[in-house]
Amino acid sequence: MDKISQNSALPRALTDLIDAFGTLPGVGARTAERYAYAVLKKSRHDAEKLARALSALHGRIKLCPKTFALIDADLDISPLYADRERNRQLVAIVEEPFDVLALENTGQFKGTYHVLGGAISPIDGVGPEQLHIPELIQRLQDDKVKEVILATNASVEGESTALYIQKQLEEAGLKNLKITRLARGLPVGVDLEYADQITLSHALTGRREL
């Protein structure tokens, strides 16, 4: 979004906030203006609460060293991985942290997760070396994992990433490892984060072996 001229009729503090909202993905000029005006109409207390949440965000969150999911900064490892009720020998491989939430909301998955940190996309400058694939292979060996679910998005990048991981796992010589892919209940081009829970549930239960 182009920055609003500081010579406009709006106060500088408001245009600064509009410009800040405009840096978010999917937020156009009009949406940024509505967000900023909505904050302005709230009380100073609410605005300061939002500011505190934003200020503390990076310091209170970190990546789990085992699953690479987002966790509270004071934790050593993801609660979903530490939970003894979860099956560590079943791992869903996803692209982004919010994909974990999408699968959890189905209530169908009782395994653990591994977040890649993106998908292979040469046009965006993202290669395999930038994803958490070596850590995945090490974890599969350490936890004696029996099945991995390639739960990358149903997109060109997601499919390419899944195929690359499948090849890497086969070359790693992991014995008795079952590799499955989410069933095609997921429309092409739809990210897990935006898929409805019923579709995700069917995709989980109908996954196929590769």
CORLIN-V246266 format. One record per pair of residues at least 12 apart in sequence whose C-alpha atoms are under 10 Angstrom apart, sorted by sequence separation. I is the first residue (numbers start at 1). GAP is how many residues later the second one is. If there is no record, write none. Layout:
BEGIN
i=<I | I>
gap=<GAP | GAP>
END
This chain:
BEGIN
i=<3 | 4 | 18 | 20 | 21 | 60 | 61 | 62 | 63 | 64 | 65 | 66 | 69 | 100 | 116 | 118 | 119 | 150 | 187 | 3 | 18 | 19 | 21 | 22 | 59 | 60 | 61 | 62 | 63 | 64 | 65 | 67 | 100 | 117 | 118 | 149 | 150 | 166 | 185 | 186 | 4 | 18 | 19 | 21 | 22 | 59 | 60 | 61 | 62 | 63 | 64 | 67 | 99 | 100 | 116 | 117 | 118 | 165 | 166 | 185 | 186 | 3 | 4 | 17 | 18 | 21 | 58 | 62 | 63 | 64 | 66 | 100 | 116 | 117 | 150 | 166 | 184 | 185 | 3 | 17 | 18 | 20 | 97 | 99 | 115 | 116 | 117 | 150 | 183 | 184 | 185 | 186 | 1 | 2 | 3 | 15 | 18 | 19 | 64 | 92 | 97 | 98 | 115 | 116 | 183 | 185 | 186 | 1 | 15 | 17 | 18 | 91 | 92 | 96 | 97 | 114 | 115 | 148 | 182 | 183 | 184 | 185 | 1 | 3 | 14 | 17 | 18 | 90 | 91 | 92 | 93 | 94 | 95 | 96 | 97 | 114 | 116 | 162 | 182 | 183 | 184 | 185 | 1 | 2 | 3 | 16 | 17 | 80 | 90 | 91 | 92 | 93 | 94 | 95 | 96 | 97 | 116 | 182 | 183 | 184 | 1 | 2 | 15 | 90 | 91 | 92 | 93 | 94 | 95 | 96 | 97 | 114 | 115 | 148 | 182 | 183 | 185 | 1 | 14 | 17 | 87 | 88 | 89 | 90 | 91 | 92 | 93 | 94 | 95 | 96 | 114 | 159 | 181 | 182 | 183 | 184 | 185 | 1 | 13 | 14 | 17 | 86 | 87 | 88 | 89 | 90 | 91 | 92 | 93 | 94 | 95 | 96 | 181 | 182 | 183 | 184 | 67 | 80 | 86 | 87 | 88 | 94 | 95 | 180 | 182 | 183 | 184 | 4 | 14 | 69 | 85 | 86 | 87 | 88 | 94 | 95 | 114 | 181 | 182 | 183 | 1 | 2 | 3 | 14 | 67 | 70 | 71 | 85 | 86 | 180 | 181 | 182 | 183 | 1 | 2 | 69 | 70 | 180 | 181 | 182 | 1 | 68 | 69 | 70 | 83 | 137 | 146 | 154 | 179 | 180 | 181 | 1 | 68 | 69 | 83 | 136 | 140 | 145 | 146 | 147 | 148 | 149 | 150 | 151 | 152 | 153 | 159 | 179 | 180 | 181 | 67 | 69 | 70 | 80 | 81 | 82 | 131 | 144 | 145 | 146 | 147 | 148 | 149 | 150 | 151 | 152 | 154 | 158 | 178 | 179 | 180 | 1 | 69 | 80 | 81 | 133 | 137 | 141 | 144 | 145 | 146 | 147 | 148 | 149 | 150 | 151 | 154 | 155 | 158 | 178 | 179 | 69 | 80 | 81 | 133 | 137 | 144 | 145 | 146 | 147 | 148 | 149 | 150 | 151 | 154 | 155 | 156 | 157 | 178 | 79 | 80 | 81 | 119 | 128 | 136 | 141 | 144 | 145 | 146 | 147 | 148 | 149 | 153 | 154 | 155 | 156 | 158 | 63 | 78 | 114 | 118 | 119 | 127 | 134 | 138 | 140 | 141 | 153 | 154 | 155 | 78 | 113 | 114 | 121 | 122 | 133 | 134 | 137 | 153 | 154 | 155 | 95 | 111 | 112 | 113 | 114 | 115 | 116 | 119 | 120 | 121 | 128 | 133 | 153 | 154 | 155 | 95 | 111 | 114 | 115 | 119 | 120 | 121 | 128 | 137 | 140 | 153 | 154 | 111 | 113 | 119 | 120 | 153 | 154 | 118 | 119 | 120 | 121 | 152 | 153 | 93 | 118 | 119 | 120 | 121 | 152 | 153 | 119 | 120 | 151 | 119 | 120 | 93 | 118 | 119 | 69 | 120 | 166 | 67 | 68 | 69 | 70 | 91 | 116 | 67 | 68 | 69 | 66 | 67 | 68 | 69 | 163 | 66 | 67 | 68 | 69 | 91 | 103 | 66 | 67 | 68 | 91 | 64 | 90 | 64 | 88 | 89 | 100 | 63 | 88 | 99 | 151 | 90 | 99 | 151 | 89 | 90 | 91 | 99 | 88 | 89 | 90 | 91 | 92 | 93 | 94 | 95 | 149 | 88 | 89 | 90 | 91 | 92 | 93 | 94 | 95 | 96 | 151 | 88 | 89 | 90 | 91 | 92 | 93 | 94 | 95 | 96 | 150 | 87 | 88 | 89 | 90 | 91 | 92 | 93 | 94 | 95 | 149 | 150 | 88 | 89 | 90 | 91 | 92 | 93 | 94 | 149 | 150 | 91 | 92 | 149 | 150 | 148 | 149 | 147 | 95 | 68 | 94 | 67 | 95 | 68 | 95 | 67 | 68 | 94 | 66 | 67 | 93 | 65 | 66 | 66 | 67 | 93 | 66 | 90 | 89 | 90 | 91 | 92 | 93 | 92 | 102 | 103 | 108 | 92 | 102 | 103 | 106 | 107 | 101 | 102 | 105 | 106 | 99 | 100 | 101 | 102 | 103 | 105 | 106 | 108 | 109 | 99 | 100 | 102 | 103 | 104 | 105 | 106 | 107 | 108 | 98 | 99 | 102 | 103 | 106 | 107 | 108 | 96 | 98 | 99 | 102 | 105 | 106 | 109 | 95 | 96 | 97 | 98 | 99 | 104 | 105 | 106 | 108 | 109 | 95 | 96 | 103 | 104 | 108 | 94 | 102 | 103 | 106 | 103 | 92>
gap=<12 | 12 | 12 | 12 | 12 | 12 | 12 | 12 | 12 | 12 | 12 | 12 | 12 | 12 | 12 | 12 | 12 | 12 | 12 | 13 | 13 | 13 | 13 | 13 | 13 | 13 | 13 | 13 | 13 | 13 | 13 | 13 | 13 | 13 | 13 | 13 | 13 | 13 | 13 | 13 | 14 | 14 | 14 | 14 | 14 | 14 | 14 | 14 | 14 | 14 | 14 | 14 | 14 | 14 | 14 | 14 | 14 | 14 | 14 | 14 | 14 | 15 | 15 | 15 | 15 | 15 | 15 | 15 | 15 | 15 | 15 | 15 | 15 | 15 | 15 | 15 | 15 | 15 | 16 | 16 | 16 | 16 | 16 | 16 | 16 | 16 | 16 | 16 | 16 | 16 | 16 | 16 | 17 | 17 | 17 | 17 | 17 | 17 | 17 | 17 | 17 | 17 | 17 | 17 | 17 | 17 | 17 | 18 | 18 | 18 | 18 | 18 | 18 | 18 | 18 | 18 | 18 | 18 | 18 | 18 | 18 | 18 | 19 | 19 | 19 | 19 | 19 | 19 | 19 | 19 | 19 | 19 | 19 | 19 | 19 | 19 | 19 | 19 | 19 | 19 | 19 | 19 | 20 | 20 | 20 | 20 | 20 | 20 | 20 | 20 | 20 | 20 | 20 | 20 | 20 | 20 | 20 | 20 | 20 | 20 | 21 | 21 | 21 | 21 | 21 | 21 | 21 | 21 | 21 | 21 | 21 | 21 | 21 | 21 | 21 | 21 | 21 | 22 | 22 | 22 | 22 | 22 | 22 | 22 | 22 | 22 | 22 | 22 | 22 | 22 | 22 | 22 | 22 | 22 | 22 | 22 | 22 | 23 | 23 | 23 | 23 | 23 | 23 | 23 | 23 | 23 | 23 | 23 | 23 | 23 | 23 | 23 | 23 | 23 | 23 | 23 | 24 | 24 | 24 | 24 | 24 | 24 | 24 | 24 | 24 | 24 | 24 | 25 | 25 | 25 | 25 | 25 | 25 | 25 | 25 | 25 | 25 | 25 | 25 | 25 | 26 | 26 | 26 | 26 | 26 | 26 | 26 | 26 | 26 | 26 | 26 | 26 | 26 | 27 | 27 | 27 | 27 | 27 | 27 | 27 | 28 | 28 | 28 | 28 | 28 | 28 | 28 | 28 | 28 | 28 | 28 | 29 | 29 | 29 | 29 | 29 | 29 | 29 | 29 | 29 | 29 | 29 | 29 | 29 | 29 | 29 | 29 | 29 | 29 | 29 | 30 | 30 | 30 | 30 | 30 | 30 | 30 | 30 | 30 | 30 | 30 | 30 | 30 | 30 | 30 | 30 | 30 | 30 | 30 | 30 | 30 | 31 | 31 | 31 | 31 | 31 | 31 | 31 | 31 | 31 | 31 | 31 | 31 | 31 | 31 | 31 | 31 | 31 | 31 | 31 | 31 | 32 | 32 | 32 | 32 | 32 | 32 | 32 | 32 | 32 | 32 | 32 | 32 | 32 | 32 | 32 | 32 | 32 | 32 | 33 | 33 | 33 | 33 | 33 | 33 | 33 | 33 | 33 | 33 | 33 | 33 | 33 | 33 | 33 | 33 | 33 | 33 | 34 | 34 | 34 | 34 | 34 | 34 | 34 | 34 | 34 | 34 | 34 | 34 | 34 | 35 | 35 | 35 | 35 | 35 | 35 | 35 | 35 | 35 | 35 | 35 | 36 | 36 | 36 | 36 | 36 | 36 | 36 | 36 | 36 | 36 | 36 | 36 | 36 | 36 | 36 | 37 | 37 | 37 | 37 | 37 | 37 | 37 | 37 | 37 | 37 | 37 | 37 | 38 | 38 | 38 | 38 | 38 | 38 | 39 | 39 | 39 | 39 | 39 | 39 | 40 | 40 | 40 | 40 | 40 | 40 | 40 | 41 | 41 | 41 | 42 | 42 | 43 | 43 | 43 | 44 | 44 | 44 | 45 | 45 | 45 | 45 | 45 | 45 | 46 | 46 | 46 | 47 | 47 | 47 | 47 | 47 | 48 | 48 | 48 | 48 | 48 | 48 | 49 | 49 | 49 | 49 | 50 | 50 | 51 | 51 | 51 | 51 | 52 | 52 | 52 | 52 | 53 | 53 | 53 | 54 | 54 | 54 | 54 | 55 | 55 | 55 | 55 | 55 | 55 | 55 | 55 | 55 | 56 | 56 | 56 | 56 | 56 | 56 | 56 | 56 | 56 | 56 | 57 | 57 | 57 | 57 | 57 | 57 | 57 | 57 | 57 | 57 | 58 | 58 | 58 | 58 | 58 | 58 | 58 | 58 | 58 | 58 | 58 | 59 | 59 | 59 | 59 | 59 | 59 | 59 | 59 | 59 | 60 | 60 | 60 | 60 | 61 | 61 | 62 | 63 | 64 | 64 | 65 | 66 | 67 | 67 | 68 | 68 | 68 | 69 | 69 | 69 | 70 | 70 | 72 | 72 | 72 | 73 | 87 | 88 | 88 | 88 | 88 | 88 | 89 | 89 | 89 | 89 | 90 | 90 | 90 | 90 | 90 | 91 | 91 | 91 | 91 | 92 | 92 | 92 | 92 | 92 | 92 | 92 | 92 | 92 | 93 | 93 | 93 | 93 | 93 | 93 | 93 | 93 | 93 | 94 | 94 | 94 | 94 | 94 | 94 | 94 | 95 | 95 | 95 | 95 | 95 | 95 | 95 | 96 | 96 | 96 | 96 | 96 | 96 | 96 | 96 | 96 | 96 | 97 | 97 | 97 | 97 | 97 | 98 | 98 | 98 | 98 | 101 | 112>
END
